[in-house]
Amino acid sequence: MTPFGEAMRSLRRRKGVSQKEMARAIGVSPAYLSALEHGHKGTPSFDFLQRVAGYFNIIWDEAEALFSLARSSDPRVVLDTSGLPPEYTAFANRLSARLRTLSPEDIARLEAILEKRA
């Protein structure tokens, strides 16, 4: 599940609706909604996100947070290291190969490093 999928599921549960009910209301198939929630689809379209925000009648700040989650939740990430030194490409490939073996604590430490650089 992606952060966006988790947020969608939380919104649905708060409203007390099933995937099937929500899908019908916003004009998509239940299978598509399920695939989004489980991280099997890429970033949804802006039109889809607007329909979701309207369906849940969420305020601007919450809608922007949902849109931001959607942008950062594509399960197929591509890192472009062209033009960077070779060690950057090597690191990106090592990270890709070992990502599934990292613990939540490892991820938190890496996040902390990235935040310090931001």
Backbone as numpy.savetxt, mean C-alpha at the origin, in Angstrom:
# Nx Ny Nz CAx CAy CAz Cx Cy Cz
-0.68 -8.63 2.88 -1.53 -7.45 2.88 -0.64 -6.20 2.88
-1.08 -5.19 2.17 -0.33 -3.93 2.11 -0.90 -2.95 3.14
-0.19 -1.86 3.42 -0.77 -0.85 4.31 -2.11 -0.31 3.79
-2.20 -0.14 2.47 -3.46 0.33 1.89 -4.56 -0.72 2.08
-4.25 -1.98 1.85 -5.22 -3.05 2.04 -5.71 -3.12 3.47
-4.80 -2.96 4.40 -5.15 -2.97 5.81 -6.08 -1.80 6.15
-5.79 -0.62 5.58 -6.64 0.55 5.81 -8.04 0.35 5.22
-8.09 -0.24 4.02 -9.39 -0.50 3.39 -10.22 -1.46 4.25
-9.59 -2.51 4.71 -10.30 -3.49 5.54 -10.80 -2.82 6.83
-9.98 -1.99 7.42 -10.38 -1.28 8.64 -11.57 -0.37 8.38
-11.54 0.38 7.27 -12.66 1.25 6.92 -13.94 0.43 6.72
-13.82 -0.69 6.01 -15.00 -1.54 5.77 -15.58 -2.05 7.08
-14.70 -2.49 7.96 -15.17 -3.04 9.25 -15.83 -1.95 10.10
-15.25 -0.74 10.07 -15.87 0.36 10.82 -17.27 0.65 10.32
-17.45 0.55 9.01 -18.77 0.82 8.42 -19.67 -0.41 8.49
-19.07 -1.58 8.74 -19.86 -2.81 8.86 -20.36 -3.34 7.53
-19.53 -3.23 6.48 -19.94 -3.73 5.17 -18.98 -4.81 4.68
-19.49 -5.68 3.87 -18.67 -6.74 3.27 -17.97 -6.22 2.03
-17.00 -6.99 1.56 -16.34 -6.64 0.30 -17.36 -6.59 -0.83
-18.25 -7.55 -0.82 -19.25 -7.63 -1.88 -20.15 -6.39 -1.90
-20.59 -5.95 -0.73 -21.44 -4.76 -0.65 -20.68 -3.51 -1.12
-19.44 -3.38 -0.64 -18.65 -2.21 -1.02 -18.35 -2.21 -2.51
-17.97 -3.37 -3.03 -17.64 -3.48 -4.46 -18.83 -3.06 -5.31
-20.00 -3.54 -4.97 -21.20 -3.19 -5.72 -21.44 -1.68 -5.67
-21.26 -1.08 -4.50 -21.53 0.35 -4.32 -20.56 1.24 -5.09
-19.30 0.81 -5.23 -18.32 1.68 -5.91 -18.03 1.25 -7.34
-18.70 0.18 -7.80 -18.61 -0.20 -9.21 -17.39 -1.01 -9.60
-16.93 -1.89 -8.70 -15.84 -2.80 -9.03 -16.27 -4.21 -8.64
-15.50 -5.18 -9.08 -15.84 -6.56 -8.71 -15.34 -6.87 -7.30
-16.02 -7.76 -6.60 -15.53 -8.18 -5.29 -14.13 -8.79 -5.37
-13.84 -9.47 -6.48 -12.51 -10.07 -6.65 -11.42 -9.00 -6.71
-11.71 -7.89 -7.39 -10.74 -6.80 -7.47 -10.50 -6.20 -6.09
-11.57 -5.96 -5.36 -11.45 -5.40 -4.02 -10.66 -6.33 -3.10
-10.93 -7.61 -3.20 -10.20 -8.59 -2.40 -8.71 -8.58 -2.77
-8.42 -8.54 -4.06 -7.03 -8.52 -4.52 -6.30 -7.27 -4.02
-6.98 -6.13 -4.00 -6.37 -4.91 -3.47 -6.08 -5.05 -1.99
-7.05 -5.56 -1.25 -6.86 -5.71 0.19 -5.73 -6.67 0.53
-5.56 -7.69 -0.28 -4.54 -8.70 0.00 -3.20 -8.40 -0.66
-3.09 -7.28 -1.35 -1.81 -6.89 -1.94 -1.47 -7.61 -3.23
-2.48 -8.10 -3.94 -2.24 -8.80 -5.20 -2.43 -7.90 -6.42
-2.77 -6.64 -6.19 -2.93 -5.67 -7.27 -2.03 -4.48 -6.97
-1.66 -3.77 -8.00 -0.83 -2.58 -7.84 -1.62 -1.40 -7.31
-1.06 -0.24 -7.44 -1.69 0.98 -6.95 -3.00 1.25 -7.69
-4.09 1.48 -6.94 -5.37 1.76 -7.60 -5.38 3.14 -8.24
-6.29 3.33 -9.15 -6.40 4.61 -9.86 -6.92 5.71 -8.92
-6.67 6.95 -9.32 -7.17 8.09 -8.55 -8.70 8.07 -8.51
-9.32 7.71 -9.63 -10.79 7.61 -9.68 -11.30 6.61 -8.65
-10.65 5.46 -8.57 -11.05 4.45 -7.58 -10.93 5.02 -6.17
-9.80 5.68 -5.89 -9.58 6.23 -4.55 -10.63 7.28 -4.21
-11.03 8.09 -5.18 -12.07 9.08 -4.94 -13.41 8.40 -4.63
-13.71 7.32 -5.34 -14.96 6.59 -5.07 -14.94 6.00 -3.66
-13.80 5.48 -3.25 -13.68 4.92 -1.90 -13.87 6.02 -0.86
-13.21 7.16 -1.05 -13.35 8.27 -0.10 -14.80 8.74 -0.02
-15.47 8.81 -1.18 -16.87 9.20 -1.19 -17.76 8.17 -0.52
-17.49 6.91 -0.77 -18.28 5.83 -0.18 -18.21 5.87 1.34
-17.02 6.09 1.87 -16.86 6.12 3.31 -17.11 7.50 3.90
-17.34 8.49 3.02 -17.62 9.86 3.45 -16.54 10.34 4.42
-15.28 10.16 4.01 -14.18 10.55 4.89 -13.73 11.98 4.59
-13.24 12.63 5.61 -12.83 14.02 5.49 -11.51 14.12 4.74
-11.16 15.33 4.34 -10.00 15.56 3.48 -8.72 14.97 4.03
-8.40 15.21 5.31 -7.15 14.72 5.88 -7.08 13.19 5.84
-8.18 12.54 6.19 -8.20 11.08 6.17 -8.11 10.56 4.74
-8.76 11.25 3.82 -8.68 10.85 2.41 -7.26 10.98 1.89
-6.58 12.07 2.23 -5.19 12.25 1.79 -4.29 11.17 2.37
-4.53 10.79 3.61 -3.75 9.72 4.24 -3.99 8.39 3.50
-5.25 8.14 3.11 -5.57 6.92 2.36 -4.89 6.94 1.00
-4.91 8.08 0.32 -4.27 8.21 -0.99 -2.76 7.99 -0.87
-2.18 8.52 0.19 -0.74 8.35 0.42 -0.40 6.87 0.66
-1.23 6.20 1.44 -1.03 4.76 1.67 -1.09 3.99 0.35
-2.04 4.37 -0.50 -2.17 3.68 -1.80 -0.91 3.86 -2.63
-0.35 5.07 -2.63 0.87 5.33 -3.41 2.06 4.52 -2.89
2.08 4.24 -1.61 3.23 3.53 -1.03 2.96 2.06 -0.78
1.92 1.51 -1.39 1.55 0.13 -1.12 1.62 -0.80 -2.32
2.23 -0.37 -3.41 2.35 -1.26 -4.56 3.26 -2.42 -4.17
2.76 -3.66 -4.23 3.57 -4.79 -3.78 4.71 -5.15 -4.74
4.73 -4.55 -5.93 5.80 -4.82 -6.89 6.68 -3.59 -7.02
7.68 -3.54 -6.19 8.56 -2.37 -6.11 9.72 -2.53 -7.08
10.07 -1.46 -7.76 11.23 -1.45 -8.66 12.19 -0.38 -8.15
13.44 -0.76 -7.96 14.47 0.19 -7.56 15.35 0.47 -8.75
15.41 1.71 -9.17 16.25 2.10 -10.30 17.60 2.58 -9.76
18.63 1.78 -9.95 19.96 2.16 -9.48 20.86 2.59 -10.63
20.27 2.79 -11.81 21.10 3.21 -12.94 21.75 4.55 -12.63
23.02 4.65 -12.95 23.76 5.88 -12.71 24.35 5.99 -11.31
24.04 5.02 -10.45 24.59 5.02 -9.10 25.82 4.12 -9.05
26.65 4.29 -8.03 27.82 3.41 -7.89 27.40 1.95 -7.74
28.26 1.01 -8.14 27.94 -0.42 -8.12 27.47 -0.93 -6.76
28.01 -0.37 -5.67 27.61 -0.87 -4.35 26.14 -0.59 -4.05
25.55 0.44 -4.66 24.13 0.72 -4.49 23.29 -0.38 -5.15
23.69 -0.77 -6.35 22.98 -1.85 -7.05 23.11 -3.16 -6.28
24.30 -3.45 -5.80 24.53 -4.68 -5.03 23.66 -4.67 -3.77
23.60 -3.53 -3.08 22.80 -3.44 -1.87 21.32 -3.64 -2.17
20.82 -3.00 -3.22 19.41 -3.13 -3.60 19.06 -4.59 -3.89
19.95 -5.28 -4.57 19.70 -6.70 -4.87 19.77 -7.57 -3.63
20.69 -7.29 -2.73 20.77 -8.05 -1.47 19.52 -7.82 -0.64
19.08 -6.58 -0.57 17.86 -6.27 0.18 16.67 -7.02 -0.42
16.55 -7.01 -1.73 15.47 -7.71 -2.39 15.49 -9.20 -2.08
16.67 -9.78 -2.11 16.80 -11.23 -1.88 16.51 -11.61 -0.43
16.75 -10.71 0.50 16.64 -11.05 1.93 15.45 -10.39 2.63
14.68 -9.62 1.93 13.60 -8.86 2.55 12.67 -9.74 3.37
12.30 -10.88 2.83 11.35 -11.76 3.52 11.91 -12.35 4.82
13.22 -12.32 4.98 13.82 -12.89 6.19 14.02 -11.86 7.29
13.76 -10.59 7.01 13.96 -9.55 8.01 12.84 -9.57 9.04
13.20 -9.38 10.28 12.21 -9.33 11.36 11.57 -7.94 11.41
10.46 -7.82 12.10 9.87 -6.48 12.28 10.85 -5.51 12.96
11.68 -6.02 13.84 12.67 -5.17 14.50 13.70 -4.67 13.49
14.13 -5.57 12.57 15.07 -5.16 11.52 14.46 -4.06 10.66
13.21 -4.24 10.29 12.52 -3.24 9.47 12.44 -1.91 10.21
12.13 -1.95 11.50 12.05 -0.72 12.30 13.40 -0.02 12.34
14.48 -0.77 12.46 15.81 -0.15 12.48 16.13 0.49 11.13
15.81 -0.18 10.05 16.04 0.39 8.72 15.18 1.64 8.50
13.93 1.58 8.96 13.04 2.75 8.87 13.64 3.94 9.62
14.20 3.68 10.80 14.79 4.74 11.61 15.96 5.39 10.87
16.75 4.58 10.20 17.87 5.11 9.42 17.35 6.00 8.29
16.34 5.52 7.59 15.77 6.31 6.49 15.17 7.62 6.99
14.50 7.58 8.13 13.90 8.79 8.69 14.96 9.82 9.07
16.10 9.35 9.59 17.18 10.28 9.93 17.71 10.99 8.69
17.65 10.33 7.54 18.18 10.89 6.29 17.17 11.82 5.61
15.92 11.73 5.99 14.86 12.52 5.33 14.92 13.99 5.68
